[in-house]
Structure formats: C-alpha cells, structure tokens
C-alpha cells in the first residue's frame, strides 16, 4: 500500500471517530453508534483482505503439510 493511501485511511478513521465522539458528547447516541457499521466494513474489506493476501504471499507453492493427491 502506498503512503498516500495509508495516510488517507488514517485520516478517514480519525475523522469518523472524532464525529462519533462528538455525537456521544452531545447525547445523540443513535448518531454516535451509526459510525460502528462503517468501521466494521472498513475492517472487513481493508484490514481483513490485506491479512488474507499477505498470508497467501508467505506460503510456499508446496509448503503446506497436506500431501498432493
């Protein structure tokens, strides 16, 4: 991932958390919790996908313990 993309993601997550915190402070709990699904989608599609791709890059072609059939 490029540095610009990583910086953009950090800024986006910080802004979402700041918005959520501000809404909790004002007593608008429904708006504060509305950010949670967005953060969960971010985790699933960005973090989860990158972990899966890095795990497959580390595996060797025949490095698993299962015998080939």
SULTA-V956921 format. One record per residue. SS is DSSP state (h for helix, s for strand, l for the rest). Layout:
BEGIN
SS, SS
END
This chain:
BEGIN
l, l, h, h, h, h, h, h, h, h, h, h, h, h, h, h, h, h, h, h, h, h, h, h, h, h, l, l, h, h, h, h, h, l, l, h, h, h, h, h, h, h, h, h, h, h, h, h, h, h, h, h, h, h, h, h, h, h, l, l, l, l, l, l, l, l, l, l, l
END
